[in-house]
Amino acid sequence: MTSPEIALPVEARKHHGSTVMLIRKSVLLSGFAWLIWLCVAVAFMMDSASALVPAAAVVAELVSAVLIFREPLLGLYLLPLPLLLGPVVSLPISGVGNVTAGDLYAVLLVFRTLVLRWDRLNFSLPRYLWVPVLLLVCSTAFSADVGASLAGLSKILEFALLVAASVSMARRPRDWRNMFTAWVASTTLGSVMVLWFLYHGQPLFLLNWAGGLDEGRVVDIDSPGELFRPAFFYANFFIPMGLSLVYALLVILRKLERNPLRNILFGLSIPINAIALVLNNTRSMLFPVIAVAALALGWYTVRAVSKAGTKLLPAIVTLIVVGGGVYVVSDLLITEQQVVALLDRSADSSPVDARLSVWTSVLGKLGDTPARFFLVGWGPQATARQGGAGMQRLLTGSEGNAEGAFDSTIVGFLVEYGMIFTLLVFSYIAIWHLRVWSRWRQTGDTTTLIVLSMGIVLVLTHLLQQFGVSPPALMAMQIFSMSPRSDMAV
């Protein structure tokens, strides 16, 4: 019997063969790019001052540039890794700040996927987009600190373009799953870096290094204050940390992946990210993740008991892997005194009381300036820590953080952009959840369910934590840009 390939005309067979060869070369190039970026991380962990770090980063950028221009979709999958590792190599520019390796990668990807393909893009910006854009620009123009607002606006523009690139390139459910898998891999590497420096008695090394602070200061590793904040380069790193946990768990339980290597990655990522999240003690992310994970495990167990053919083994194996991994890592890193302090801190309600005090103080004073409150706000970046005299006035009389951290994305939006823009953004998010829920109810599609779960985690954690626009927050923006189309079902 003649095979389909032999049945093709000679020219068609040549074209088919060349296409397969190009795909194979692109996949190999993608793997090489991932490997080089991994070498950048390892070199930095071994010796942050080594000349090997910038040298490897330059090679990684060059290889990545070839990948992006050859196969943009594979470049999109790689995006989270250079974004999160970006600060290991940065270039200070006067009046702009530090431009990182991740920023350079992002510019290349946006140029390739949007500028060079503009005439072939098969998506259009909503007609009503000019309303929030106008409000955002006005918010910048009327800001008390125009320079900081322009910096914030440029960062918002950068990640808005990256989201547009994601939407234009990721057209199939498999594309989105590949993108989320890339986030899991990149986030897990970041968590490994956190735990590496914690293990070596430098829990704040990454944050101090990025801030130009003393790297060699003596740290009392038995101090709970040092344990609970083994920070990454970005304060919002626990966003992809928590989301990656939820994604990996649901992929394993729902048997979404057939690739054994990916399943091994997910199995290893869960305990690594779990212990890193616990050590960060960010309860605003920890509690939603625990709640969603418990519901997922409970739901799977009920189905396994009540429905023939559903096996409990994946849930049991997952629990063993998570429990065993957390036990081993915590036994290496955490002393008994720190475990006691961690439990005491988890039971402490004073942070919640402080948040309520901050919100009451801020919301009570926003009405003192009606035009700002309803129309333009105080500008992007206005609520950043050490936000200036205006933010200090809003916090006067509160029992919470006096640095300018409002500890709620909703409150932060109200201050920075005003009531109108805030209502537009959060109305969209509410409608998005209803649409995804409706789509899942109609199709029972696993990908839709996982995206919905991650969206719920994001909403819950945003209620009790304020997020800025930073590389880790891009994952949240990509999730909310995933439209529940009719072709989304697997």
TAQUIZI-V9720 format. One record per pair of residues at least 12 apart in sequence whose ideal C-beta (glycine too) atoms are under 10 Angstrom apart, sorted by sequence separation. I is the first residue (numbers start at 0). J is the second residue. If there is no record, write none. Layout:
# TAQUIZI-V9720
i->[I I]
j->[J J]
This chain:
# TAQUIZI-V9720
i->[3 4 39 40 42 43 85 87 88 89 90 136 139 140 192 193 196 204 250 273 276 277 299 302 303 329 365 377 381 382 390 391 393 409 412 435 436 438 439 38 39 42 43 85 86 87 88 89 90 135 138 139 165 192 193 201 203 276 377 390 408 412 434 435 438 439 38 39 41 42 63 85 86 87 89 138 139 201 204 247 250 251 299 300 389 390 461 4 39 40 62 63 84 85 86 88 201 203 247 250 251 273 299 300 390 409 435 436 457 460 38 39 84 85 135 136 139 189 202 249 272 273 298 377 384 385 386 387 408 409 435 38 39 63 82 84 85 135 200 201 247 248 297 384 385 386 393 408 434 435 457 458 37 38 39 59 63 81 82 83 85 196 200 202 247 248 251 296 299 371 384 385 386 436 457 36 39 81 82 85 199 200 201 246 247 273 295 296 383 384 385 386 431 432 435 436 456 457 35 36 38 39 81 82 84 85 135 200 202 210 247 248 383 384 431 435 35 38 39 59 60 80 81 135 197 199 203 209 244 247 248 296 361 368 382 383 393 453 454 457 458 35 36 37 59 79 81 82 198 202 203 206 209 210 243 246 247 295 296 381 382 432 453 456 457 35 36 78 81 82 197 202 206 207 209 246 269 382 431 432 35 36 80 81 132 135 201 202 205 206 208 209 244 245 382 390 454 34 35 56 59 200 202 203 204 205 206 243 244 247 248 292 296 367 368 382 389 432 453 454 32 33 35 36 78 81 82 202 203 204 205 206 243 244 247 367 382 428 432 453 31 32 35 36 77 78 81 132 202 203 205 206 244 245 451 454 31 32 34 35 56 60 197 201 202 205 206 240 243 244 364 365 382 383 386 450 453 32 33 56 59 197 243 244 292 361 364 382 386 428 429 449 450 32 33 74 78 206 242 363 364 381 382 428 451 31 32 56 57 77 128 198 205 240 241 244 361 362 364 382 450 31 32 55 56 197 240 241 244 360 361 364 382 383 451 29 32 33 55 56 74 75 196 239 240 243 360 361 363 364 381 382 425 428 450 28 29 31 32 53 54 74 195 196 360 361 363 381 447 28 31 32 52 53 194 196 237 240 241 360 376 380 381 446 30 52 53 71 75 193 240 357 360 361 376 377 378 379 425 447 28 29 53 63 67 71 74 75 192 193 357 359 360 376 377 378 379 446 450 28 74 193 237 241 356 359 360 361 376 377 378 64 68 124 190 192 236 237 240 357 358 359 360 376 377 444 25 29 33 40 47 60 63 64 67 68 71 72 192 236 241 244 248 252 356 357 359 373 375 376 377 447 25 28 29 32 36 39 43 59 60 63 66 67 70 71 122 190 240 244 356 357 358 372 375 376 442 446 447 28 32 39 66 67 68 69 71 189 237 241 242 245 249 253 355 356 357 372 374 375 376 441 446 447 29 30 33 37 40 43 44 56 57 60 64 67 68 120 189 193 236 237 238 241 245 248 249 252 354 355 356 357 371 374 376 435 442 444 445 446 25 26 29 32 33 36 40 43 56 60 63 64 67 71 120 122 189 231 237 240 241 244 248 251 252 353 354 355 357 361 373 374 375 376 435 438 439 441 444 445 24 25 28 29 32 36 39 42 43 59 63 66 67 71 121 122 186 234 236 240 241 242 243 244 353 354 360 365 372 373 374 375 376 438 442 443 444 24 28 114 120 121 190 229 235 237 238 241 242 245 249 252 253 352 353 354 361 371 372 373 374 435 437 438 442 25 26 29 33 36 37 40 53 56 60 64 68 109 113 120 189 190 193 234 237 241 244 245 248 252 274 352 353 357 358 370 371 431 432 435 436 438 441 442 21 22 25 29 32 36 39 109 112 113 116 119 120 122 231 237 240 241 244 248 251 252 269 273 277 357 358 362 365 431 434 435 439 21 25 32 39 112 121 190 229 230 235 273 349 350 357 358 361 365 369 408 409 412 431 434 438 439 109 110 113 117 186 189 190 227 228 229 241 245 249 252 266 270 274 278 349 350 354 357 361 364 408 411 415 431 433 434 438 22 36 106 109 112 113 116 186 189 227 228 229 237 241 248 262 266 269 270 273 274 277 278 354 355 358 362 414 428 431 94 102 105 108 109 112 116 186 187 226 227 228 265 269 270 272 273 274 277 354 358 361 362 365 408 409 410 415 427 431 435 105 108 111 112 186 187 190 226 227 228 267 270 271 274 275 353 354 357 361 365 408 409 411 412 95 96 106 109 110 113 185 186 189 226 227 266 270 271 274 278 407 408 411 94 95 102 105 106 109 112 113 186 265 266 269 270 273 274 278 351 407 408 410 411 424 94 105 108 112 182 183 186 187 254 268 269 270 273 277 350 354 406 407 408 409 411 96 108 111 182 186 187 223 267 270 271 274 275 406 407 408 95 96 182 185 186 266 270 274 406 407 408 105 183 184 254 270 274 278 286 405 406 407 408 108 179 182 183 186 187 253 280 285 404 405 39 182 183 186 252 280 404 251 252 282 403 179 180 183 251 278 282 36 179 182 183 277 280 408 251 252 280 282 180 248 251 179 180 183 283 408 36 179 277 282 283 248 251 282 176 180 247 179 283 248 176 247 82 180 191 202 184 187 191 194 197 244 180 183 187 190 193 197 82 176 193 176 184 187 188 190 191 194 180 183 184 187 190 191 193 194 197 384 183 186 187 189 190 193 383 78 172 187 188 189 190 192 193 382 384 177 180 183 184 187 190 191 194 383 176 180 183 186 187 190 193 382 75 78 183 186 189 190 193 78 380 180 187 190 379 380 75 183 186 190 379 74 75 75 76 71 75 76 74 75 72 73 71 72 71 72 72 76 75 79 83 78 79 82 76 79 80 84 72 75 76 79 80 83 75 76 78 79 82 83 229 73 76 77 78 79 80 81 84 72 76 79 80 83 84 87 72 75 76 79 80 83 226 77 78 79 226 73 76 77 80 84 226 354 79 80 83 354 79 99 226 227 354 223 226 97 220 221 225 226 351 220 221 223 227 350 220 221 222 223 226 227 221 222 223 226 221 223 224 220 223 227 87 222 223 226 86 221 89 223 87 223 86 87 86 283 85 86 283 198 202 101 197 99 198 194 197 198 197 197 194 190 194 89 40 86 87 86 37 41 44 85 86 33 40 44 83 84 85 36 40 43 47 83 41 45 83 234 33 37 40 41 44 82 33 36 40 44 83 295 41 295 40 44 83 47 82 295 47 294 44 48 79 292 44 47 291 294 43 291 79 291 292 43 287 290 291 48 290 47 287 288 291 287 290 234 286 287 287 288 284 287 288 284 286 287 286 287 284 285 287 283 284 287 283 284 286 282 283 281 283 284 283 284 282 283 281 282 283 281 283 255 254 255 253 252 253 255 255 250 253 249 250 253 249 252 249 250 249 248 249 246 249 245 246 248 249 246 245 246 245 242 243 245 246 242 245 241 242 244 245 242 241 242 241 238 241 242 238 241 238 237 238 155 154 155 152 153 154 238 151 152 237 143 148 151 152 238 246 141 142 148 149 150 151 235 237 242 141 148 149 150 151 234 235 147 148 149 234 235 238 239 240 243 147 148 151 234 235 238 239 242 246 138 141 142 144 145 147 148 150 234 235 236 238 239 242 141 142 143 144 146 147 233 235 236 237 238 239 240 255 140 141 142 143 144 234 235 236 238 239 138 139 141 142 144 147 233 235 236 238 239 242 137 138 139 141 142 144 232 233 234 235 238 137 138 140 142 143 232 233 235 136 137 138 139 142 144 147 232 233 235 134 135 138 139 147 231 235 134 135 137 138 139 134 144 135 138 143 144 135 143 143 144 143 142 143 151 148 179 176 176 179 175 179 172 142 172 173 176 172 175 176 179 172 175 139 141 138 139 138 172 137 138 135 137 135 134 138 189 134 137 131 134 135 185 186 134 185 133 134 131 186 130 131 134 182 185 130 182 131 182 130 131 181 179 182 127 131 178 182 179 178 179 178 125 175 179 175 178 175 175 165 169 159 161 172 158 157 158 162 165 166 169 155 156 158 161 165 169 172 175 154 155 157 164 176 154 158 162 166 170 172 153 154 158 161 162 165 166 171 172 151 152 154 157 161 162 165 166 170 171 172 173 151 158 159 162 163 172 154 158 162 171 158 161 155 159 122 105 102 105 101 99 101 86 85 84 82 83 82 83 81 82 83 79 82 83 78 79 82 79 78 79 79 78 75]
j->[15 16 51 52 54 55 97 99 100 101 102 148 151 152 204 205 208 216 262 285 288 289 311 314 315 341 377 389 393 394 402 403 405 421 424 447 448 450 451 51 52 55 56 98 99 100 101 102 103 148 151 152 178 205 206 214 216 289 390 403 421 425 447 448 451 452 52 53 55 56 77 99 100 101 103 152 153 215 218 261 264 265 313 314 403 404 475 19 54 55 77 78 99 100 101 103 216 218 262 265 266 288 314 315 405 424 450 451 472 475 54 55 100 101 151 152 155 205 218 265 288 289 314 393 400 401 402 403 424 425 451 55 56 80 99 101 102 152 217 218 264 265 314 401 402 403 410 425 451 452 474 475 55 56 57 77 81 99 100 101 103 214 218 220 265 266 269 314 317 389 402 403 404 454 475 55 58 100 101 104 218 219 220 265 266 292 314 315 402 403 404 405 450 451 454 455 475 476 55 56 58 59 101 102 104 105 155 220 222 230 267 268 403 404 451 455 56 59 60 80 81 101 102 156 218 220 224 230 265 268 269 317 382 389 403 404 414 474 475 478 479 57 58 59 81 101 103 104 220 224 225 228 231 232 265 268 269 317 318 403 404 454 475 478 479 58 59 101 104 105 220 225 229 230 232 269 292 405 454 455 59 60 104 105 156 159 225 226 229 230 232 233 268 269 406 414 478 59 60 81 84 225 227 228 229 230 231 268 269 272 273 317 321 392 393 407 414 457 478 479 58 59 61 62 104 107 108 228 229 230 231 232 269 270 273 393 408 454 458 479 58 59 62 63 104 105 108 159 229 230 232 233 271 272 478 481 59 60 62 63 84 88 225 229 230 233 234 268 271 272 392 393 410 411 414 478 481 61 62 85 88 226 272 273 321 390 393 411 415 457 458 478 479 62 63 104 108 236 272 393 394 411 412 458 481 62 63 87 88 108 159 229 236 271 272 275 392 393 395 413 481 63 64 87 88 229 272 273 276 392 393 396 414 415 483 62 65 66 88 89 107 108 229 272 273 276 393 394 396 397 414 415 458 461 483 62 63 65 66 87 88 108 229 230 394 395 397 415 481 63 66 67 87 88 229 231 272 275 276 395 411 415 416 481 66 88 89 107 111 229 276 393 396 397 412 413 414 415 461 483 65 66 90 100 104 108 111 112 229 230 394 396 397 413 414 415 416 483 487 66 112 231 275 279 394 397 398 399 414 415 416 103 107 163 229 231 275 276 279 396 397 398 399 415 416 483 65 69 73 80 87 100 103 104 107 108 111 112 232 276 281 284 288 292 396 397 399 413 415 416 417 487 66 69 70 73 77 80 84 100 101 104 107 108 111 112 163 231 281 285 397 398 399 413 416 417 483 487 488 70 74 81 108 109 110 111 113 231 279 283 284 287 291 295 397 398 399 414 416 417 418 483 488 489 72 73 76 80 83 86 87 99 100 103 107 110 111 163 232 236 279 280 281 284 288 291 292 295 397 398 399 400 414 417 419 478 485 487 488 489 69 70 73 76 77 80 84 87 100 104 107 108 111 115 164 166 233 275 281 284 285 288 292 295 296 397 398 399 401 405 417 418 419 420 479 482 483 485 488 489 69 70 73 74 77 81 84 87 88 104 108 111 112 116 166 167 231 279 281 285 286 287 288 289 398 399 405 410 417 418 419 420 421 483 487 488 489 70 74 160 166 167 236 275 281 283 284 287 288 291 295 298 299 398 399 400 407 417 418 419 420 481 483 484 488 72 73 76 80 83 84 87 100 103 107 111 115 156 160 167 236 237 240 281 284 288 291 292 295 299 321 399 400 404 405 417 418 478 479 482 483 485 488 489 69 70 73 77 80 84 87 157 160 161 164 167 168 170 279 285 288 289 292 296 299 300 317 321 325 405 406 410 413 479 482 483 487 70 74 81 88 161 170 239 278 279 284 322 398 399 406 407 410 414 418 457 458 461 480 483 487 488 159 160 163 167 236 239 240 277 278 279 291 295 299 302 316 320 324 328 399 400 404 407 411 414 458 461 465 481 483 484 488 73 87 157 160 163 164 167 237 240 278 279 280 288 292 299 313 317 320 321 324 325 328 329 405 406 409 413 465 479 482 146 154 157 160 161 164 168 238 239 278 279 280 317 321 322 324 325 326 329 406 410 413 414 417 460 461 462 467 479 483 487 158 161 164 165 239 240 243 279 280 281 320 323 324 327 328 406 407 410 414 418 461 462 464 465 149 150 160 163 164 167 239 240 243 280 281 320 324 325 328 332 461 462 465 149 150 157 160 161 164 167 168 241 320 321 324 325 328 329 333 406 462 463 465 466 479 150 161 164 168 238 239 242 243 310 324 325 326 329 333 406 410 462 463 464 465 467 153 165 168 239 243 244 280 324 327 328 331 332 463 464 465 153 154 240 243 244 324 328 332 464 465 466 164 242 243 313 329 333 337 345 464 465 466 467 168 239 242 243 246 247 313 340 345 464 465 100 243 244 247 313 341 465 313 314 344 465 242 243 246 314 341 345 100 243 246 247 341 344 472 316 317 345 347 246 314 317 246 247 250 350 475 104 247 345 350 351 317 320 351 246 250 317 250 354 321 250 321 158 256 267 278 261 264 268 271 274 321 258 261 265 268 271 275 161 255 272 256 264 267 268 270 271 274 261 264 265 268 271 272 274 275 278 465 265 268 269 271 272 275 465 161 255 270 271 272 273 275 276 465 467 261 264 267 268 271 274 275 278 467 261 265 268 271 272 275 278 467 161 164 269 272 275 276 279 165 467 268 275 278 467 468 164 272 275 279 468 164 165 167 168 164 168 169 168 169 167 168 167 168 168 169 170 174 174 178 182 178 179 182 177 180 181 185 174 177 178 181 182 185 178 179 181 182 185 186 332 177 180 181 182 183 184 185 188 177 181 184 185 188 189 192 178 181 182 185 186 189 332 184 185 186 333 181 184 185 188 192 334 462 188 189 192 463 189 209 336 337 464 334 337 209 332 333 337 338 463 333 334 336 340 463 334 335 336 337 340 341 336 337 338 341 337 339 340 337 340 344 205 340 341 344 205 340 209 343 208 344 208 209 209 406 209 210 407 328 332 232 328 232 331 328 331 332 332 333 331 328 332 232 185 231 232 232 184 188 191 232 233 181 188 192 231 232 233 185 189 192 196 232 191 195 233 384 184 188 191 192 195 233 185 188 192 196 236 448 195 449 195 199 239 204 239 452 205 452 204 208 239 452 205 208 452 455 205 453 243 455 456 208 452 455 456 214 456 214 455 456 459 456 459 404 456 457 458 459 456 459 460 457 459 460 460 461 459 460 462 459 460 463 460 461 463 460 461 460 462 463 463 464 463 464 463 464 465 464 466 445 445 446 445 445 446 448 449 445 448 445 446 449 446 449 448 449 449 449 450 449 452 449 450 452 453 452 452 453 453 452 453 455 456 453 456 453 454 456 457 456 456 457 457 456 459 460 457 460 460 460 461 379 379 380 378 379 380 464 378 379 464 371 376 379 380 466 474 370 371 377 378 379 380 464 466 471 371 378 379 380 381 464 465 378 379 380 465 466 469 470 471 474 379 380 383 466 467 470 471 474 478 371 374 375 377 378 380 381 383 467 468 469 471 472 475 375 376 377 378 380 381 467 469 470 471 472 473 474 489 375 376 377 378 379 469 470 471 473 474 374 375 377 378 380 383 469 471 472 474 475 478 374 375 376 378 379 381 469 470 471 472 475 375 376 378 380 381 470 471 473 375 376 377 378 381 383 386 471 472 474 374 375 378 379 387 471 475 375 376 378 379 380 376 386 378 381 386 387 379 387 388 389 389 389 390 415 415 446 445 446 449 446 450 444 415 445 446 449 446 449 450 453 447 450 415 417 415 416 416 450 416 417 415 417 416 416 420 471 417 420 416 419 420 470 471 420 471 420 421 419 474 419 420 423 471 474 420 473 423 474 423 424 474 474 477 423 427 474 478 477 477 478 478 427 477 481 478 481 480 481 473 477 468 470 481 468 468 469 473 476 477 480 467 468 470 473 477 481 484 487 467 468 470 477 489 468 472 476 480 484 486 468 469 473 476 477 480 481 486 487 467 468 470 473 477 478 481 482 486 487 488 489 468 475 476 479 480 489 472 476 480 489 477 480 476 480 482 470 470 473 470 470 473 470 470 470 469 470 470 471 470 471 473 470 473 474 470 471 474 473 473 474 477 477 477]
